[in-house]
Amino acid sequence: MSVRRLAPDDVQPKAFAFTAENVAWANQQIAKYPEGRQASAVILLLWKAQEQAGGWLPQKAIELVAEMLGMPRIRVLEVATFYTMFNLAPVGKYYVQLCGTTPCVLRGAEDLKTVCQKRIGEQGHVTADGNFSWLEVECLGACVNAPMVQINYDFYEDLTPESLNKVLDEMAAGRVPPPGPQNGRQLSAPLGGLTSLNSPGLYDSRPSNAGAALSDADAKKPGAAANVTESPIPKPPVADASDPRQK
């Protein structure tokens, strides 16, 4: 398990404050929790702070969230350093998270890693133009479409070194290519169309005594109205021990 620490002081901003819009949003989230349970909003506020800061959590943002929720700073720091969804150092405008779990590795993730190293540099490094940084992460849940990367909030799947380079070229030019599979298939459907239950003979095979197939003209005739029901069978009376007539 790696140790997660805050970024060095020389990259930390001197102050951090939510925008007026984000203050209103934060107050709405805090109000959802009963009195004394405001700390439950800590992840929400940290996430919003990370968004506003450009994809990472400065120390001053962590301290601000602690103040807003009435929490000790160390407790908010514990949350920020525990969850890897929070970036503790600056990231690029396009933050590439490359899945390095087994399904993606078996489908070529190591070649994608080479692309990131050549184009961006080592993990955690931000390019000089501020556009790109990358990190190898654990499973992102798109195993059927391996190998894949997550760039900011979008998944780019079914990648090859060539298609990943193309995606990065588009982003470097200020354009965001369509996310999803990059090999032409639809979502997680088989590439090249259906591969099972697609033989016409499967649907022509009927028992010899089945007769001709029904047509629209042979539609089932309507039955009784839905509101017509049979009367329930009367139940025998229950014996009452206190009634002398039942003795």
HURAUR-V334726 format. One record per helix or strand. SS is the DSSP state (H for helix, E for strand). FROM is the first residue (numbers start at 1). TO is the last residue. If there is no record, write none. Layout:
ss=SS from=FROM to=TO
ss=SS from=FROM to=TO
//
This chain:
ss=H from=9 to=11
ss=H from=20 to=30
ss=H from=38 to=52
ss=H from=59 to=69
ss=H from=73 to=82
ss=E from=94 to=99
ss=H from=102 to=106
ss=H from=109 to=119
ss=E from=132 to=137
ss=H from=143 to=145
ss=E from=149 to=151
ss=E from=154 to=157
ss=H from=161 to=172
ss=E from=180 to=181
ss=H from=201 to=204
ss=H from=216 to=218
ss=H from=244 to=246
//
